[in-house]
Amino acid sequence: MEDGERDAVRAFLAGVRVGEVRGGVVAEVTSRGAAVVLDGFPSRPVGAVGTLDLTWGPRAEAGLVVGQRVTGEVIGVDAGRGEVRMSTAATRHPLLWRFLRGLRAGRVLNGTVASIESFGVFVALDEGPAHPIHPGVGFVTFPELSWRYFEDPSDVVRVGERVSGVFLQFDTTNGEARLSLRALLPDPFQEFADAAVVGRVLRGRVTKAVPFGVFVEVADGVEGLVRSTGTAVEGPAAPGDAVAPGEGLTVAVVGVDRARRTLLLSRVRAPGEPGEAPGSGRPPARR
């Protein structure tokens, strides 16, 4: 791009604002989306519609062709690349876009669980328009369902159940209101941390085994990690180290991180338990 053309692009972009609607003609279609010659700047295509910003409806509606006239809401202006990023989903579904854009983080939204999928939970909101393709405009990822460990999301919510959630963000890719149900519930980890002290001995249940250790539930909704001793750094695993989910385990608090909500534990062996040094009442010292 020559200096004169570059200056012209910059001057045009300086007058473009995020949130306004711009129109133009599709100049090129690729696997990454479409390039658009915008009204008011016929020299070259500076508009760009990504594949995820085309539509929230069936994919058959998403296709654009060269020469087609489109309108889209400006979602970003990249002066460095000389590009105006646009969403045609915003103009194809203006009521839903306007509703979602008007939501503010922290607002509580109410609705009914519409569907439980392998990737999250859809919620049909009491307010706002319906989604053109999904069973609900509200969407909850599994971590935001509950503070507590669960095997199946249906252990937490059921289809048809009334729920309330805190609005986290507008997912412009899918046209969804991301929600958190757990944000309205007390965090059991913080309650646990209030009373947790390093060295405190607890009895817990193994919930999951991973290559680097096991997770142990020491209180309702509170899990901690017991690191494996079967590493080159920490030495060979002692007899009796292997445990399975559901098994009880005695552990001691090693560290608590409130900000990251992480709990580090160490295994404490009862007298006579495999791996215990006779008569010591504690694990044999590591070399």
Secondary structure, DSSP 4 states (H G I P E B T S, - for coil): --HHHHHHHHHHHTT--TT-EEEEEEEEEETTEEEEEETT--SS--EEEEGGGS-SS-GGGT---TT-EEEEEEEEEETTTTEEEEEHHHHHSHHHHHHHHT--TT-EEEEEEEEEETTEEEEEESSSPPPSSSS-SEEE-GGGT-SS--SSGGGT--TT-EEEEEEEEEETTTTEEEEESGGGS--HHHHHHHH--TT-EEEEEEEEEETTEEEEEEETTEEEEEE-S-BTTTBSPPTT----TT-EEEEEEEEEETTTTEEEEEE-PPTTSTTPPTTTSSPPPP-
